[in-house]
Amino acid sequence: MIYSPGYSKIFECLAGACPDTCCAGWEIIIDEATALYYSGLNTDLGQRIKSSLATDTENNNYFKLHDNRCPFLNGDDLCEIHIHLGEEHTSKVCRQHPWFIEEYEGFTEKTLGLSCPAVSRIVFSSGIAGAYPEVTVSSDDEVLNVLTKERSKLFAAMDENRPADENIDLLFAAAGSAQIKIDELEPVGTMCGFAPPVFEELCSFAGFLFNNCEILTEKWKNLLRVCQVKLPKEGFENYLKINSAVMNRGLAYYVYRYFLKAVNTLDCGAYAKFIALSVLTPALISFVTGEAFEECCRLYSKEIEHCPDNLEMIYDLITSI
């Protein structure tokens, strides 16, 4: 059984009209099957492709960027390989983007990544109700069954018109409830706490992102740089109240993406903390810089969700506190 958000049906790539093309800034990894196909091309395009290929320290094939862009991204921001060889002969990572695919015991979840401008527009203009499907598959994994049921209860309780911080409280309550049931199945000892991050933690986390994480874009670096001074707390609560609707939509996205991942670590509190940070930190940056929350949230997704090293560092930070 494959589940995906309801708004997936209306997603369309913006292609050349995209304001932040996914074909720039990132190293374009070429999977082995696609690289093998390219090696047999004897056309002019094939020679260009082969001359653009390089191998990284992990022995992955990738395209060498030109002016921080994929060398096959043309002047209209369209892929020449896609145009001349067909989508099926682009790299696997290109074909899958912006989808995240999570395979669990008994079912698969496909989610569109918030880093994509087209996805961001849909997520922040769609209501929560009915957007995220309820998993009805009964798994042999009892922990996963606990998590899917608690997530379904959480979505049923979340109200888009409620202040965002109250929905975040519901998130931590759901994580705490799941943890109690999981501990009965598999006692794991002391885990991460079940309290939402406070303002000072958000400021500290923004500093961590700036000083420790890999940063992809200058815009994100500049937004974080503004947050590296002592920030005023006054007005932040009012900001949360005014922007609750879009924050709740971002919260729903991150709940759907990450709540079930606790099946791998048995630490529900850590993922609740990550989800909350992934909504409240863009809110803090938006509050301080004046950039729209939706854009701060999209950039956060681009910088964090697509970088395993950043995700690992953040998880280690959360579980060490």
N, C-alpha and C positions, 0 to 999 in steps of 0.2 A: 504494500500500500504506500502510495506517495502523496504527501500532503504539501500544500503551498498556500500562501496567503491569497485571499480572494482577489486582491488588486493585481495579482500576477497576470490575470487574463487581459488586462488593458495596457500592460507594459509594452512600449515600443522604443527601440534604440533611437536616439536622436541623430546618430550618424554624424554627418558633416556639420550639423547645426548644434552639436553638443558644446556647451560653454567650458567644459573641462574634460577633454577627450581622455579615455582610458589608454590611448596609444602613445601617451607622452608621460615622461617622468618615471615610469616603472620599467624595470628590466623585463623584457619579453622573453620568457622561458619557452623553448621549443622542445616539445616532447619527442621521444625517440622515434616513434612511428612517423611523425611529420618530418623530422630531420632526415629520416631514411628516404622519404618520398622526395624531398628537396634534392638529395644527393644524386637522384637520377634525372633531374631536369637539365636539359642541354640547350634550353632557350636563352635569350638575352636576360629575361627575368630570372631564370634559374641561376645564371652566373652571378647576377646581382645578389640573389638570396645567399648563395654559397659564400660569396665574398664578405657578406655582412654577418655571417655566423661566427661566434666565438664560444669558448668554453670557460666556465667559471671554476672556482677552487673546489666546488663539489661535483665537478664533471658534468654540469648541466649545460646544454646548448642554449645560447641566447643570441638575440640580435643586438649588435652594438648600436647604441643610440647615436643619433646625429642631431646636435643642438637640443639634446634632451628629448628627442622625438624618435619614435620608431622610424627607421629609414624607409619604410614602405607606406608611411602616412603621407599622402600627396597634398598638394596645395589646397584642396577642397576638404581636407581632414577626412579623407576616405582611404580605405585600405586597398592598395594596389593588388595584393595577393588575393583578397576577397573578390575584387573586380575581375581579375584575369584567370584565376584558378578555381574560384568558388569558395564559399565558407568552409566546406568540408576539408579544404587543404590549408586553412589557417591553423595555428597551433591550438592545442587542446585548451590552454589557458585563455586564449582569445575567444574560442567558441563558448566556453562556460561563463565567462564574465558577463553580467555581474551577479551570477548565481552563486550562492553558498549551498553546498549539498552535505547534509548530515545523515549518516546511516546509523539507525538505532536497531535494537533487537526487534524485528517484526515490522518495521516501517522506516520510511525515509522522509526527511523534511527538506524541501527546497525553498530557499528564501532569497529574494532579490536584495543585493547589498545596497545599503543606504548611501554609500559613497558615490553612486551613479546619480548624476543630476536628474535624469528622467525618473528614477526610482524615488529620489527625494521628493520630487514634486507630487508623486502619487501618494506616498506615505503621509506627507504633511497636509494633504488635502482630503484624505479619506478618514472616515470615522473609525473608531476602534470596533464598535459592535459589528460582528459578523466578518471582520477582516481576517481573523486568524482562526483556522479550523481546529476543531476539537479532535484529539486523537482518540479513536475508539478501539484501537487494536489492543488486545490483551497480550502482554509479553511474558515470556518465561522469566524475565528479569524483574524480580519483585521491587527493587529500588526504582527502576524505570517506571513501573506502574504507579508507584507512590508519586513520583515527580510529575507524570502526565496528569494525574488526577488533581494534584495541588495546583498545577498551572491552569487547568481548566477552571477550577474554582476561582482562581485569581482573576482570570479574564472575565468571568461572570460577575465578579464583585467590582471590577474597575469601572469607573464612571468618567467619561471624557470631560464632563462638566464639573467634576470635583477638583479642588485644588491639587496640583501635581504632587505636593509633598504628602498629602493624605493617601494618594495611590501608591506612593513609595513606601509609606508605612504598611500598606496592605501587602506589598511585595515582601517585606521583611517578615511579616506575620506568616505569610505562606511558606517562606523559606524555613522559618522556625518550626512550623507544623510539620513540614516534610522531614526536617532533620530529626525530630523526635521519633517519627515512624521509621526512618532509616536506621537510627541507632538501635531500635528494637530488633531490626533484621541483622545488622552488622555493626556492632559497637566499634566506634573508631576513636573514642577519646575526645579531647578538647579540640574544637574547630574554631573557625572564624566567628566573630560576634554577629549579633543580629540587630544592630542599630544603624540607622542611616547616617551617612557622613555629615558632619557639621561644617559650617562655613570655613573654619580654619583648616580642616582636612582638605577641602576643595582647593584652597589656595596652595597648600603644600603639594597636592597632587598635580596641579598645573605646573608647579616648579619642577616636579619629578619628570613630567612629560618634556619640559624644555631642556633639562640638564642631562637626562639619561636616555631618552628614547631616540630612535632614528627618526629624523624629520625629513619628509619628502618634498614639501613645497615651501616656498618663501612666505606665502600668505599665512600658512599655519604657524611658521616660526615667528612671524611678526605679531600675530595675535597673541601667542604665548609670551612673547617678550614684554608686551604691555602689562602682563599679569605678574611680572617678576618684582614688583614693588609692593609695599604694604597696601592692601586693598581695603576700601571702605565697606563695612558691612551694612551700613545704613542704606536702605532702599532695596536690598536684595530680596527680602521677603515680599515686598510689593511687586518686584519684577516677576517672581515666581507666580504670584496670583494673576498678574496680567497675561502672562504667557502660558498659563496652565494647559490650554487646549492643545497647542503644538507640542508642548513637553510631554503630555500624556500620550500623544501619538508616537513620539520617539521612545517613550518608556515601553509601550506595547511592542514595538519592533524589537527592542533589546530583550524583553521578557521572552518573546517567542524564539529569538536566536540563541539565548544562553541559559535559560532556566534548566533545561534538561541536561546540560553538560555536566551538572553535578553528579550524574550517574558514573562518571569516570573517576571522580575524586572523593565522592561522598561528603563533600563540603558545600552545603547549600548556602551558607552565610557568605562564603567567598564570592560565589556567583551573584548573589543578591547585591553585594557591595559593588562588584564590577558593573552590574546593570545600572545601579543608582549613580555611580560615578560617571558612567557613559552618557547620562542625561543631565546631571547637575553640573558637571564640569563645562560642557558647552554652554549651559545657562550662565555660569559664572563668567566665561569669556565673553559671551554676548552682552551681559550686564556691564562689564568693564569697558569693552571696546566699542559698543554700539552696533557691532555686526549682528545681522539677524540670527536668531537662534537656529533656524533651519539650516543656514549655511555653516554655522559653527559645528552643528551636529553632523552634517555631511562630511566636513573636513576631518572631524574626529574619526569618523568611520574610515575614511580613506587612509589616514595615518596609522590607525591602530588595528582595525579589523583585518587589514590585508597584510599585516607584518607579523609573522609568528614570533619573531624575537621581541617585538614590543609587547605582544600579548603575554608572553612568558615572563617578561620583566614585571609587568603590572600584576600578574597573578602572584608572583613571588613577593612583591611588595605588600599586597593585600593580606596574604597569609602570614607575613612576618610581623604584622602590627599587633 
